[in-house]
């Protein structure tokens, strides 16, 4: 009886882990789709990863003061979709994904390159919502700095 109970517990634990792992993969795939769209200049694919009410926020320091700036999703999508000579390449070094029901929070370290030139680095904090159509980005808040950037 104990063996049957232990086996049932292990199977249930494995099933929960497998479901969680699949959701993490689905969340990460949305974020990767966003960066792939940036690299390829595909504004349609980029637009599709965002919820209609999504927001972009950037935090930074200027003149010793802490600042936050809200960007426009429309301008972001347009800038990516406008033909440009150099690739917008954001290299992601790590993913820390947390999910509870239909809410996901993802923390990523990044380095942003314009062509081959490192422009800045920091972290992205993503919030995603799982709609009936799947995971969608509702907000990205990033930090931006030019020192201590990871390159490999």
N, C-alpha and C positions, 0 to 999 in steps of 0.2 A: 504494500500500500504506500509506504514511504517513497519507494522508487517511482511509482506512478505519479504521486504528487510532485516529486522533484522534476520528473520529466515534463509534466504539464506546465510547471512554473518556467522551466527553461524554454519550452516551445513558445509560451506566451511572451516571455522576455525577448526572444529572438524576433518574433513577429512585430512587436512594438519597436524594436531597434531598426528592423528592416523598413518599416513605414516611415520612421523618423529620418533614416538615411535617404530614402527616396524623396522626401519633402525637401531635405537639405540640397540634394542634387537639383531639384526643380527650381529652388530659389537661386542657387548659384548659376544655373543655366540662363535665367533672366538677366542677371548682372553681366554674364559673359556675352550675351546677345547684345546688350547695350554697348559694350566696349568693341565688339566686332563691328557693329553698325558705325561707331565713331571711326574706326580704322578704314572702313570701306566707303565712308561718306554716304551711307544709306539712311536718309532722313525718315523714310517710311518705316523701316524696321526699328529705328530709334524711337519714333513716336509710339509705336505699338507696345513698348515695354513700360510706358508710363500710364498711370491712372489719370483720368482727365483733370483731377484736382491736384496733381503732383506739384511739389515745390522743390526748388534748388536753393541751398544756403551755403555760403562760404564764410569761414571764420579766419581771421588773420590779425596781425598786429601792424599798426601804422603809427609812427611817431610815439612809440612806447605805449600806445593805448590798444586795448582789445576791441576788435570791430567784428561785426557780422553784416553780410550783404545778401539780400535775396535776389537771385537771378531769375530770368524768365525761361520757362521750358520752351516756349515758342522761339525765342532768340537762340537758345542752345540748339534746338533741332535745325533751325535755319542755318546756323553757322556750320554745323556738321554737314548738312546737305549741300551747301554752296561749294562748288568746285574750288579746290585749293591745291597748291603745289606740294605741300608737305602733309604727311600722314599724322593724324591725331592719335597718338599711341599711349594709352595709359596701361602701364605694366602693374599687375596686381601681384603682390608678394605673399599674401596670406588672406584666408577667409576665416572669420569667427561668426558662425551662423547660429542664431537662437530662434526657435519657433515655439509659439503657443497658439494652437488653433489656426486662425486665419491671419495672424500677425507674425511677421518675421523681422528680425533685426540683424543686420550684417555689418561687421566692422572689417574693413580691408585696408591694408597698407598699400600705398601706391607711389609710383614715380611717373610723372607725365612728360612725354617727349613730343616735341613738334619736329617731325622728321627724325633726325638723329640727335637733336639737341635737347638735353634735359632742361625743362622749364621750371618745374617745381615738384614737390613731393608732399606727402602727408598721409592722412587717413580719410577714408570715406565712411560715413555712417549712413547706411541705407535702412529705410523702413519699407516693407512690402506688405501688401494686402492680398489675400487669396480670394479672388472673386469666383463666380461660376465659370469664368473663362480661364482661370489660372492665376498665377502670381503676377502682380503688377507693382511697380515702384511707385510709392506715394510721396517719398521724400528722400533727398540726398543732402546731407550736410557734410562738408569737407573742411579739412584744415589745409593751409598752403604755406609752405616754407621753401627756402632755397638752400638750406644747409642741412647736413646730416642726411642726405638722400641716399637711399639704397639703389645701387646700380647693377648688382649681380645677385 
